[in-house]
Amino acid sequence: MAEGGVTDPKPPTCIIVLGMAGSGKTTFVQRLTSDLHQGRVPPYVVNLDPACRDVPFPANIDIRDTVNYKEVMKQYQLGPNGGIVTSLNLFATKFDQVLELIDKRIQEKGTEYIIFDTPGQIEVFTWSASGNIITEALAAKYPAVIVYVMDSVRSTNPVTFMSNMLYACSILYKCKLPFIVTMNKIDVVSNRYAVEWMQDFEAFQDALSGETSYVSNLAQSMSLALDEFYGSLNSVGVSAMTGEGMEAFMASVARARLEYENEYKPEYDRLMKEKKESAQVISGGKVKTDQQGGLCHTGREEVEMPANIAEDVYLRHPGDDEEEIDEEKYDYEKEAESRETDSFNTFISSRETKLIQQINQSNHP
């Protein structure tokens, strides 16, 4: 209960959307956001993809306002994936501010859903320290649900389908959060074949009988191992283009929230209690009181970040400031030219030393 006998607002459900490149993940987020905006309370949307050029939905928080992806690539001489990982790492160091903005929104206007759109390079988020920090920080404060968007058109091949299911299984056991497999593009190809393969082991074996590669033998073996995974899997077919299946998806989200409250949250509370007790024993009765957002702050140490850039990272909310903030421009091209000059001079010096050594050796055999 809050002060004055007013009930605290119900915590919103965090929907973290993952998916392979080209699976229609961002289009699905656009459809989901559009449908929820038609309801009583609009959702709170966060874009975590620093490399996208345009966002087709209204984002309350955009990572591109915090970190310049291209400048990160240029300054640290990184490729596309390295630039995305570094951008997410930088953003994760300020994620406590994101949680503060979300809390502020909940207290002022309230919302039922917080939607996170992740980068198209799925491994960049699911297997990085920053992705782990963001996921655990959210799950520590709010009911969190992982949504894995799968392309039903590309998965008609049984081997490809098995690959998708193995990836979904790995994410499920890594995150340990309520999980929904969302089969997108059912307006092109229905997901009935996938439902049949998950429910009928023999049907999937018959589909694999036409495959002659060694991969099919592996898929046959793995299909039996994943039979238990299919039994508890929450799956739904949707079309991000037409909106078909969105009501069933929202029903799946409601079930996943109950799963979080009944299974994940009690386990998290138990682990936090054990952590406090162990810390009390180690410190001789002195327990750290700063437990708010503990997962986020603890995980910060896992993020490798250059020391000279931490001060330059900021988090700007679109609605917080009326005036545009003028940021001091940094001459990255001049710095790059300086590094190239130093590198060239070092090369010339080492080459000259090597030639002198060769001449001396030839003169004195």
BASE-727906 format. One line per 10 residues: their letters; for each residue x, y, z of C-alpha. Coordinates in nm, 3 decimals. Layout:
# residues N
A) X:Y:Z  ...
***
This chain:
# residues 365
MAEGGVTDPK) 0.000:0.000:0.000  0.123:0.349:-0.078  0.088:0.650:0.150  -0.266:0.759:0.229  -0.404:0.409:0.174  -0.372:0.428:-0.207  -0.289:0.097:-0.370  0.040:0.085:-0.560  -0.007:0.050:-0.937  0.008:-0.301:-1.072
PPTCIIVLGM) 0.356:-0.370:-1.215  0.351:-0.388:-1.596  0.452:-0.691:-1.798  0.787:-0.663:-1.978  0.776:-0.823:-2.324  1.130:-0.881:-2.455  1.105:-0.961:-2.828  1.383:-1.173:-2.980  1.412:-1.319:-3.328  1.638:-1.406:-3.617
AGSGKTTFVQ) 1.710:-1.143:-3.881  1.426:-1.137:-4.132  1.175:-1.313:-3.907  0.953:-1.003:-3.895  1.044:-0.913:-3.538  1.030:-0.534:-3.574  0.712:-0.555:-3.783  0.561:-0.770:-3.508  0.656:-0.507:-3.248  0.493:-0.244:-3.469
RLTSDLHQGR) 0.171:-0.447:-3.487  0.174:-0.517:-3.114  0.234:-0.151:-3.031  -0.041:-0.040:-3.270  -0.297:-0.279:-3.120  -0.211:-0.178:-2.763  -0.234:0.193:-2.847  -0.596:0.134:-2.941  -0.664:0.019:-2.586  -0.712:0.227:-2.275
VPPYVVNLDP) -0.346:0.257:-2.174  -0.072:0.277:-2.441  0.241:0.064:-2.392  0.587:0.189:-2.302  0.823:0.098:-2.588  1.203:0.073:-2.577  1.420:0.027:-2.886  1.745:-0.159:-2.816  1.866:-0.183:-3.177  2.137:0.080:-3.229
ACRDVPFPAN) 2.196:-0.009:-3.595  1.844:0.037:-3.734  1.791:0.338:-3.957  1.419:0.389:-3.897  1.191:0.268:-3.617  0.837:0.205:-3.747  0.675:0.255:-3.406  0.676:0.531:-3.142  0.964:0.458:-2.903  0.961:0.616:-2.557
IDIRDTVNYK) 1.328:0.530:-2.510  1.562:0.481:-2.805  1.919:0.354:-2.767  2.013:0.569:-3.067  1.956:0.880:-2.850  2.218:0.749:-2.609  2.489:0.587:-2.823  2.590:0.674:-3.179  2.645:0.334:-3.340  2.849:0.458:-3.638
EVMKQYQLGP) 3.074:0.673:-3.422  3.138:0.377:-3.192  3.245:0.171:-3.495  3.470:0.452:-3.620  3.628:0.544:-3.289  3.705:0.188:-3.176  3.764:0.042:-3.524  3.491:-0.222:-3.492  3.283:-0.416:-3.738  2.901:-0.412:-3.745
NGGIVTSLNL) 2.849:-0.678:-3.477  3.126:-0.541:-3.258  2.971:-0.196:-3.283  2.630:-0.331:-3.173  2.783:-0.522:-2.879  2.978:-0.216:-2.764  2.674:0.009:-2.802  2.467:-0.229:-2.589  2.745:-0.247:-2.330  2.752:0.131:-2.304
FATKFDQVLE) 2.374:0.145:-2.279  2.373:-0.123:-2.008  2.592:0.097:-1.785  2.306:0.349:-1.778  2.022:0.098:-1.755  1.941:0.205:-1.399  1.824:0.533:-1.552  1.597:0.338:-1.785  1.441:0.169:-1.484  1.392:0.509:-1.321
LIDKRIQEKG) 1.214:0.642:-1.631  0.990:0.335:-1.639  0.905:0.379:-1.270  0.828:0.745:-1.333  0.593:0.654:-1.616  0.417:0.392:-1.402  0.363:0.638:-1.118  0.244:0.925:-1.338  0.033:0.763:-1.609  0.053:0.389:-1.559
TEYIIFDTPG) 0.096:0.125:-1.827  0.025:-0.245:-1.861  0.304:-0.346:-2.099  0.667:-0.251:-2.158  0.791:-0.372:-2.496  1.159:-0.415:-2.584  1.269:-0.452:-2.946  1.614:-0.613:-2.963  1.880:-0.617:-3.241  1.826:-0.839:-3.544
QIEVFTWSAS) 2.157:-1.012:-3.471  1.997:-1.227:-3.202  2.321:-1.368:-3.063  2.444:-1.015:-2.989  2.171:-0.977:-2.725  2.112:-1.330:-2.601  2.477:-1.427:-2.544  2.631:-1.095:-2.439  2.689:-0.961:-2.088  2.479:-0.652:-2.161
GNIITEALAA) 2.182:-0.861:-2.277  2.206:-1.066:-1.960  2.221:-0.752:-1.745  1.917:-0.597:-1.913  1.710:-0.916:-1.897  1.788:-0.991:-1.532  1.744:-0.629:-1.422  1.395:-0.624:-1.574  1.300:-0.966:-1.437  1.408:-0.856:-1.088
KYPAVIVYVM) 1.157:-0.570:-1.082  0.873:-0.659:-1.320  0.703:-0.969:-1.460  0.912:-1.046:-1.771  0.829:-1.261:-2.073  1.062:-1.369:-2.355  0.899:-1.373:-2.700  1.087:-1.564:-2.970  0.962:-1.466:-3.317  1.002:-1.747:-3.571
DSVRSTNPVT) 0.958:-1.726:-3.949  0.695:-1.987:-4.035  0.773:-1.955:-4.408  1.141:-2.049:-4.376  1.073:-2.321:-4.119  0.870:-2.544:-4.350  1.188:-2.745:-4.402  1.204:-2.992:-4.109  1.580:-2.942:-4.060  1.537:-2.563:-4.044
FMSNMLYACS) 1.244:-2.609:-3.807  1.457:-2.824:-3.579  1.735:-2.562:-3.584  1.486:-2.295:-3.477  1.353:-2.512:-3.197  1.704:-2.587:-3.069  1.783:-2.216:-3.060  1.456:-2.144:-2.881  1.534:-2.418:-2.631  1.880:-2.275:-2.562
ILYKCKLPFI) 1.737:-1.926:-2.498  1.470:-2.070:-2.268  1.720:-2.254:-2.049  1.959:-1.958:-2.045  1.704:-1.693:-1.948  1.487:-1.921:-1.729  1.191:-1.689:-1.791  0.841:-1.755:-1.925  0.882:-1.821:-2.297  0.651:-1.780:-2.597
VTMNKIDVVS) 0.735:-1.905:-2.947  0.554:-1.673:-3.188  0.528:-1.817:-3.540  0.504:-1.513:-3.763  0.382:-1.472:-4.124  0.090:-1.719:-4.099  -0.084:-1.507:-4.364  0.170:-1.655:-4.610  0.214:-2.006:-4.466  -0.004:-2.146:-4.189
NRYAVEWMQD) 0.171:-2.272:-3.876  -0.041:-2.588:-3.864  0.250:-2.798:-3.988  0.464:-2.678:-3.695  0.191:-2.751:-3.442  0.151:-3.100:-3.588  0.526:-3.166:-3.578  0.541:-3.060:-3.212  0.240:-3.268:-3.110  0.301:-3.578:-3.324
FEAFQDALSG) 0.650:-3.729:-3.316  0.571:-3.969:-3.600  0.455:-3.686:-3.827  0.790:-3.510:-3.788  0.977:-3.834:-3.853  0.778:-3.880:-4.176  0.870:-3.527:-4.284  1.237:-3.602:-4.217  1.226:-3.925:-4.418  1.268:-3.726:-4.738
ETSYVSNLAQ) 1.595:-3.573:-4.614  1.911:-3.769:-4.696  2.183:-3.552:-4.546  2.366:-3.637:-4.224  2.191:-3.340:-4.062  1.858:-3.521:-4.094  1.992:-3.805:-3.879  2.086:-3.552:-3.611  1.743:-3.390:-3.639  1.574:-3.726:-3.591
SMSLALDEFY) 1.772:-3.787:-3.273  1.711:-3.437:-3.139  1.338:-3.447:-3.211  1.297:-3.720:-2.951  1.504:-3.525:-2.699  1.290:-3.213:-2.754  0.961:-3.398:-2.704  0.951:-3.290:-2.338  1.035:-2.933:-2.441  0.738:-2.927:-2.679
GSLNSVGVSA) 0.504:-3.050:-2.405  0.547:-2.736:-2.193  0.609:-2.492:-2.480  0.377:-2.194:-2.515  0.341:-2.130:-2.890  0.107:-1.917:-3.100  0.074:-1.827:-3.469  0.044:-1.462:-3.570  0.060:-1.237:-3.872  0.232:-0.905:-3.817
MTGEGMEAFM) 0.089:-0.776:-4.145  -0.281:-0.859:-4.097  -0.299:-0.879:-3.718  -0.427:-1.237:-3.722  -0.360:-1.425:-3.400  -0.279:-1.119:-3.186  -0.564:-1.193:-2.943  -0.425:-1.543:-2.890  -0.080:-1.392:-2.838  -0.205:-1.155:-2.566
ASVARARLEY) -0.375:-1.451:-2.396  -0.039:-1.633:-2.403  0.129:-1.327:-2.246  -0.129:-1.332:-1.965  -0.054:-1.700:-1.898  0.319:-1.630:-1.907  0.275:-1.353:-1.647  0.103:-1.598:-1.414  0.391:-1.841:-1.469  0.635:-1.567:-1.370
ENEYKPEYDR) 0.444:-1.483:-1.053  0.399:-1.847:-0.951  0.738:-1.993:-1.046  1.008:-1.739:-1.131  0.943:-1.471:-0.868  0.941:-1.709:-0.566  1.268:-1.863:-0.690  1.422:-1.518:-0.736  1.315:-1.412:-0.386  1.466:-1.731:-0.244
LMKEKKESAQ) 1.799:-1.669:-0.419  1.808:-1.306:-0.303  1.739:-1.417:0.054  2.026:-1.667:0.037  2.251:-1.398:-0.107  2.170:-1.160:0.179  2.229:-1.431:0.438  2.565:-1.528:0.286  2.669:-1.162:0.267  2.574:-1.120:0.633
VISGGKVKTD) 2.791:-1.415:0.730  3.089:-1.292:0.525  3.072:-0.931:0.645  3.012:-1.029:1.005  2.658:-0.902:1.025  2.691:-0.598:0.798  2.464:-0.635:0.497  2.475:-0.395:0.207  2.149:-0.199:0.198  2.174:-0.103:-0.170
QQGGLCHTGR) 1.975:-0.394:-0.311  1.749:-0.190:-0.537  1.827:-0.291:-0.892  2.096:-0.521:-0.759  2.114:-0.740:-1.065  2.181:-0.444:-1.288  2.448:-0.292:-1.064  2.617:-0.626:-0.995  2.626:-0.710:-1.364  2.796:-0.384:-1.454
EEVEMPANIA) 3.133:-0.532:-1.367  3.088:-0.783:-1.649  3.075:-0.510:-1.913  3.411:-0.420:-2.060  3.408:-0.048:-2.137  3.684:0.196:-2.227  3.754:0.425:-1.932  3.742:0.746:-2.136  3.390:0.706:-2.270  3.183:0.644:-1.956
EDVYLRHPGD) 3.137:1.016:-1.900  3.019:1.073:-2.256  2.727:0.830:-2.235  2.397:0.990:-2.145  2.036:0.885:-2.145  1.792:1.138:-2.284  1.420:1.079:-2.268  1.225:1.235:-2.560  0.972:1.398:-2.328  1.199:1.512:-2.046
DEEEIDEEKY) 1.363:1.816:-2.203  1.183:2.077:-2.408  1.500:2.223:-2.556  1.754:2.031:-2.758  2.079:1.975:-2.573  2.387:2.090:-2.764  2.653:1.824:-2.723  3.019:1.906:-2.767  3.126:1.769:-3.100  3.431:1.544:-3.102
DYEKEAESRE) 3.664:1.542:-3.400  3.679:1.166:-3.461  3.833:1.206:-3.807  4.125:1.403:-3.665  4.182:1.139:-3.399  4.165:0.862:-3.661  4.420:1.044:-3.878  4.646:1.085:-3.574  4.629:0.713:-3.501  4.702:0.630:-3.864
TDSFNTFISS) 5.003:0.865:-3.866  5.145:0.713:-3.548  5.093:0.364:-3.685  5.264:0.454:-4.014  5.562:0.613:-3.836  5.598:0.304:-3.618  5.593:0.084:-3.927  5.861:0.297:-4.102  6.081:0.293:-3.793  6.056:-0.084:-3.749
RETKLIQQIN) 6.118:-0.137:-4.120  6.424:0.086:-4.113  6.566:-0.099:-3.812  6.511:-0.431:-3.983  6.690:-0.316:-4.302  6.987:-0.189:-4.102  7.015:-0.523:-3.927  7.007:-0.706:-4.261  7.281:-0.479:-4.402  7.500:-0.533:-4.095
QSNHP) 7.453:-0.909:-4.120  7.549:-0.910:-4.490  7.862:-0.702:-4.422  7.965:-0.926:-4.134  7.878:-1.283:-4.234
***
